Amino acid sequence: MKKIYDAFCNIEELICGAILCIIVALAFITAIARCVSHPISWTVEISQFFLSWLAFLGADMALRHGRVLGVDLLTRKLPEKAQAAIRLATDFLILLVLISFVKYGIELCLSNYKRSFQTVGISYSWATASLPFASMLMSITIIMEMILQVKILMGKNEPVKREETV
């Protein structure tokens, strides 16, 4: 199961890299086209579409790599098991928020199915689908983190030092 999850994570990272390259290329093409007095209007909408996916998939990657902004000034001085208990409680709260994002994100998708991007004609639901989809991925990431924290609390796993964020 771990191998499948790792492969999926690698695919997610490749997709994010490709989306970033597409956004940069579209911005470059748009800038060049405007310089030669031939603006291309559809590139902005496609960039917005890809940006919504990049932002939410990138949030899952940041969560998985421990790169989400957090305040651990006080908790880092606590014993490892106390830190694990606090992480478990906060992860549970985050999971509740993510579940609500999935629920209301699906409702948002369904309510936006008739709305479309003006120049490309793609349903806006495809852009809003990034929220519930990435929230499901982040829920999986949080659940895996919660399992790790429970193992630390039970003494079955060594505490993992989180990467320091800048």
C-alpha distance (Angstrom), angle and dihedral (degrees) to the residues before:
residue distance angle dihedral
M1 . . .
K2 3.81 . .
K3 3.81 90.8 .
I4 3.80 91.3 52.5
Y5 3.80 91.1 48.8
D6 3.83 91.8 47.9
A7 3.81 90.8 49.2
F8 3.79 90.1 49.6
C9 3.81 90.3 49.7
N10 3.80 90.6 51.4
I11 3.81 90.5 50.4
E12 3.81 89.6 49.2
E13 3.80 90.5 52.8
L14 3.81 91.6 48.9
I15 3.80 90.7 49.9
C16 3.80 91.1 50.7
G17 3.79 90.7 49.8
A18 3.80 91.2 49.6
I19 3.81 92.0 47.8
L20 3.81 90.8 50.7
C21 3.81 90.2 51.2
I22 3.82 90.5 49.4
I23 3.81 91.9 50.8
V24 3.81 92.0 49.2
A25 3.81 91.6 47.0
L26 3.80 91.9 49.1
A27 3.81 91.5 49.0
F28 3.81 90.1 49.7
I29 3.80 92.7 48.0
T30 3.82 90.7 48.0
A31 3.81 91.9 50.6
I32 3.80 93.0 48.9
A33 3.79 91.9 46.3
R34 3.81 91.3 51.7
C35 3.80 91.0 49.3
V36 3.81 90.5 57.2
S37 3.83 91.9 45.3
H38 3.82 95.8 -107.8
P39 3.81 106.1 108.4
I40 3.78 117.1 -166.9
S41 3.80 109.8 -145.9
W42 3.80 99.7 -173.0
T43 3.81 94.3 63.6
V44 3.80 91.7 70.4
E45 3.81 92.7 55.1
I46 3.78 93.4 45.5
S47 3.82 89.3 49.2
Q48 3.80 90.6 51.4
F49 3.79 90.0 50.0
F50 3.79 92.6 51.1
L51 3.82 92.1 42.3
S52 3.80 91.5 59.0
W53 3.81 90.1 53.5
L54 3.80 93.4 43.4
A55 3.81 92.9 50.4
F56 3.79 95.5 51.5
L57 3.81 97.5 38.7
G58 3.80 88.0 46.4
A59 3.81 88.8 52.9
D60 3.80 89.0 57.8
M61 3.80 90.9 49.7
A62 3.82 91.2 48.8
L63 3.80 90.6 49.0
R64 3.80 92.2 49.1
H65 3.82 92.6 49.7
G66 3.81 94.2 45.8
R67 3.80 92.2 -113.4
V68 3.78 97.8 128.6
L69 3.77 115.4 117.6
G70 3.76 110.6 -97.8
V71 3.76 139.0 163.9
D72 3.77 109.9 -129.9
L73 3.78 99.0 151.6
L74 3.81 91.7 118.9
T75 3.79 101.4 29.1
R76 3.78 96.4 52.9
K77 3.83 88.8 69.1
L78 3.82 91.8 56.1
P79 3.82 124.8 92.4
E80 3.81 115.0 -85.4
K81 3.81 94.1 -107.2
A82 3.80 91.7 51.8
Q83 3.80 89.1 49.6
A84 3.81 89.4 50.5
A85 3.82 91.1 50.5
I86 3.79 91.8 50.9
R87 3.83 91.4 46.3
L88 3.80 89.4 49.4
A89 3.81 91.5 52.4
T90 3.81 93.7 47.0
D91 3.80 91.6 44.7
F92 3.81 88.7 53.4
L93 3.82 90.5 53.2
I94 3.81 90.5 47.5
L95 3.81 89.4 50.1
L96 3.81 90.2 54.4
V97 3.81 90.4 51.9
L98 3.80 91.3 47.8
I99 3.80 91.5 50.6
S100 3.81 89.0 53.0
F101 3.83 88.9 49.2
V102 3.80 89.0 54.4
K103 3.81 92.9 48.2
Y104 3.80 97.2 45.2
G105 3.81 92.9 35.4
I106 3.80 90.3 59.2
E107 3.79 89.0 49.2
L108 3.81 88.8 50.1
C109 3.81 90.5 51.5
L110 3.77 91.7 50.5
S111 3.79 92.6 48.0
N112 3.83 92.1 49.8
Y113 3.79 99.1 48.4
K114 3.83 92.9 104.1
R115 3.79 93.5 45.9
S116 3.79 114.1 87.7
F117 3.75 139.8 -178.1
Q118 3.79 105.0 -93.1
T119 3.79 102.1 -130.6
V120 3.80 102.3 32.3
G121 3.80 101.1 34.9
I122 3.80 95.3 -136.4
S123 3.79 114.3 145.5
Y124 3.78 112.9 -104.0
S125 3.80 87.3 -133.2
W126 3.79 88.5 78.8
A127 3.81 89.7 61.9
T128 3.80 95.0 43.1
A129 3.82 89.8 48.5
S130 3.80 87.1 73.6
L131 3.82 90.0 75.8
P132 3.83 100.2 57.4
F133 3.82 93.0 35.0
A134 3.80 94.9 52.3
S135 3.81 90.7 40.4
M136 3.80 88.6 58.0
L137 3.80 89.6 50.9
M138 3.81 91.2 48.0
S139 3.82 89.1 49.0
I140 3.80 89.1 57.1
T141 3.80 89.7 48.7
I142 3.82 91.7 49.4
I143 3.81 92.7 47.2
M144 3.81 90.1 52.4
E145 3.81 89.2 49.3
M146 3.82 90.2 49.1
I147 3.81 90.8 52.2
L148 3.80 88.9 52.4
Q149 3.82 91.3 50.5
V150 3.83 91.5 49.7
K151 3.82 89.5 51.5
I152 3.81 89.6 51.2
L153 3.80 90.7 49.9
M154 3.81 90.7 50.0
G155 3.80 90.9 48.4
K156 3.82 93.3 -118.4
N157 3.77 96.1 115.9
E158 3.77 135.2 41.3
P159 3.80 114.9 -113.5
V160 3.77 112.4 -100.1
K161 3.77 118.0 -135.2
R162 3.78 108.9 -129.3
E163 3.76 117.1 -133.7
E164 3.77 113.9 -99.4
T165 3.79 112.3 -112.2
V166 3.74 122.3 -140.3
